């Protein structure tokens, strides 16, 4: 597997998880 491609995937995945966690956190706070 290409290292640059793997890094890009990890960066994209991490960004998605960060947004999801932030949304979940806001849901817990406002719930």
The first five atom37 places (N, CA, C, CB, O) and aatype in JSON, in Angstrom:
{
  "aatype": [20, 20, 20, 20, 20, 20, 20, 20, 20, 20, 20, 20, 20, 20, 20, 20, 20, 20, 20, 20, 20, 20, 20, 20, 20, 20, 20, 20, 20, 20, 20],
  "atom_mask": [
    [1, 1, 1, 1, 1],
    [1, 1, 1, 1, 1],
    [1, 1, 1, 1, 1],
    [1, 1, 1, 1, 1],
    [1, 1, 1, 1, 1],
    [1, 1, 1, 1, 1],
    [1, 1, 1, 1, 1],
    [1, 1, 1, 1, 1],
    [1, 1, 1, 1, 1],
    [1, 1, 1, 1, 1],
    [1, 1, 1, 1, 1],
    [1, 1, 1, 1, 1],
    [1, 1, 1, 1, 1],
    [1, 1, 1, 1, 1],
    [1, 1, 1, 1, 1],
    [1, 1, 1, 1, 1],
    [1, 1, 1, 1, 1],
    [1, 1, 1, 1, 1],
    [1, 1, 1, 1, 1],
    [1, 1, 1, 1, 1],
    [1, 1, 1, 1, 1],
    [1, 1, 1, 1, 1],
    [1, 1, 1, 1, 1],
    [1, 1, 1, 1, 1],
    [1, 1, 1, 1, 1],
    [1, 1, 1, 1, 1],
    [1, 1, 1, 1, 1],
    [1, 1, 1, 1, 1],
    [1, 1, 1, 1, 1],
    [1, 1, 1, 1, 1],
    [1, 1, 1, 1, 1]
  ],
  "atom_positions": [
    [[0.84, -1.2, 0.0], [0.0, 0.0, 0.0], [0.87, 1.25, 0.0], [-0.95, 0.01, 1.23], [1.91, 1.31, 0.67]],
    [[0.45, 2.24, -0.75], [1.24, 3.46, -0.86], [1.18, 4.24, 0.45], [0.74, 4.34, -2.02], [0.12, 4.4, 1.04]],
    [[2.33, 4.72, 0.9], [2.39, 5.42, 2.18], [1.64, 6.76, 2.12], [3.84, 5.65, 2.59], [0.96, 7.13, 3.07]],
    [[1.77, 7.46, 1.0], [1.1, 8.76, 0.88], [-0.42, 8.57, 0.86], [1.57, 9.48, -0.41], [-1.17, 9.36, 1.44]],
    [[-0.87, 7.51, 0.18], [-2.3, 7.23, 0.11], [-2.83, 6.84, 1.48], [-2.58, 6.12, -0.91], [-3.93, 7.24, 1.87]],
    [[-2.04, 6.06, 2.2], [-2.44, 5.62, 3.54], [-2.52, 6.82, 4.48], [-1.45, 4.57, 4.08], [-3.44, 6.91, 5.3]],
    [[-1.56, 7.74, 4.38], [-1.56, 8.92, 5.24], [-2.76, 9.79, 4.93], [-0.26, 9.72, 5.06], [-3.4, 10.33, 5.84]],
    [[-3.08, 9.93, 3.65], [-4.23, 10.75, 3.25], [-5.52, 10.14, 3.78], [-4.29, 10.89, 1.71], [-6.41, 10.86, 4.22]],
    [[-5.61, 8.81, 3.72], [-6.82, 8.12, 4.2], [-6.95, 8.31, 5.71], [-6.77, 6.61, 3.85], [-8.04, 8.55, 6.23]],
    [[-5.83, 8.19, 6.4], [-5.85, 8.33, 7.86], [-6.24, 9.75, 8.26], [-4.49, 7.97, 8.45], [-6.97, 9.96, 9.22]],
    [[-5.74, 10.71, 7.5], [-6.03, 12.11, 7.8], [-7.52, 12.4, 7.55], [-5.15, 13.06, 6.93], [-8.17, 13.09, 8.33]],
    [[-8.03, 11.85, 6.46], [-9.44, 12.05, 6.12], [-10.35, 11.34, 7.13], [-9.73, 11.53, 4.7], [-11.37, 11.88, 7.55]],
    [[-9.95, 10.14, 7.52], [-10.72, 9.36, 8.48], [-10.73, 10.04, 9.85], [-10.16, 7.94, 8.6], [-11.76, 10.11, 10.52]],
    [[-9.56, 10.54, 10.25], [-9.45, 11.22, 11.53], [-10.31, 12.47, 11.57], [-7.99, 11.58, 11.82], [-10.91, 12.8, 12.6]],
    [[-10.37, 13.17, 10.44], [-11.16, 14.39, 10.36], [-12.65, 14.06, 10.49], [-10.89, 15.14, 9.03], [-13.41, 14.78, 11.15]],
    [[-13.06, 12.97, 9.86], [-14.45, 12.55, 9.91], [-14.83, 12.14, 11.34], [-14.7, 11.39, 8.93], [-15.91, 12.48, 11.83]],
    [[-13.94, 11.41, 11.99], [-14.2, 10.97, 13.36], [-14.27, 12.17, 14.3], [-13.1, 9.98, 13.83], [-15.08, 12.21, 15.22]],
    [[-13.41, 13.16, 14.05], [-13.39, 14.37, 14.88], [-14.73, 15.1, 14.8], [-12.25, 15.3, 14.46], [-15.26, 15.56, 15.81]],
    [[-15.26, 15.2, 13.58], [-16.54, 15.89, 13.38], [-17.67, 15.1, 14.04], [-16.82, 16.07, 11.87], [-18.58, 15.68, 14.63]],
    [[-17.6, 13.78, 13.93], [-18.62, 12.92, 14.52], [-18.61, 13.03, 16.05], [-18.41, 11.47, 14.08], [-19.67, 13.11, 16.68]],
    [[-17.42, 13.02, 16.63], [-17.29, 13.14, 18.09], [-17.8, 14.5, 18.56], [-15.81, 12.94, 18.52], [-18.46, 14.59, 19.59]],
    [[-17.5, 15.54, 17.79], [-17.93, 16.89, 18.16], [-19.45, 16.96, 18.14], [-17.32, 17.94, 17.2], [-20.06, 17.56, 19.02]],
    [[-20.07, 16.36, 17.11], [-21.52, 16.35, 16.99], [-22.15, 15.58, 18.16], [-21.95, 15.72, 15.64], [-23.15, 16.02, 18.72]],
    [[-21.55, 14.46, 18.52], [-22.06, 13.64, 19.62], [-21.92, 14.38, 20.95], [-21.31, 12.3, 19.68], [-22.8, 14.31, 21.8]],
    [[-20.81, 15.09, 21.11], [-20.55, 15.85, 22.33], [-21.6, 16.96, 22.48], [-19.12, 16.45, 22.32], [-22.12, 17.19, 23.57]],
    [[-21.89, 17.65, 21.37], [-22.88, 18.73, 21.4], [-24.26, 18.16, 21.71], [-22.9, 19.49, 20.05], [-25.06, 18.8, 22.39]],
    [[-24.53, 16.96, 21.21], [-25.81, 16.31, 21.47], [-25.96, 16.01, 22.97], [-25.95, 15.01, 20.64], [-27.03, 16.19, 23.54]],
    [[-24.87, 15.54, 23.59], [-24.91, 15.22, 25.02], [-25.1, 16.49, 25.84], [-23.62, 14.5, 25.44], [-25.81, 16.48, 26.85]],
    [[-24.47, 17.58, 25.42], [-24.55, 18.83, 26.17], [-25.95, 19.45, 26.07], [-23.5, 19.83, 25.64], [-26.5, 19.89, 27.08]],
    [[-26.51, 19.47, 24.87], [-27.82, 20.09, 24.69], [-28.98, 19.17, 25.03], [-27.96, 20.56, 23.27], [-30.12, 19.63, 25.15]],
    [[-28.71, 17.87, 25.19], [-29.79, 16.93, 25.46], [-30.3, 17.11, 26.9], [-29.32, 15.48, 25.23], [-31.22, 16.41, 27.32]]
  ]
}
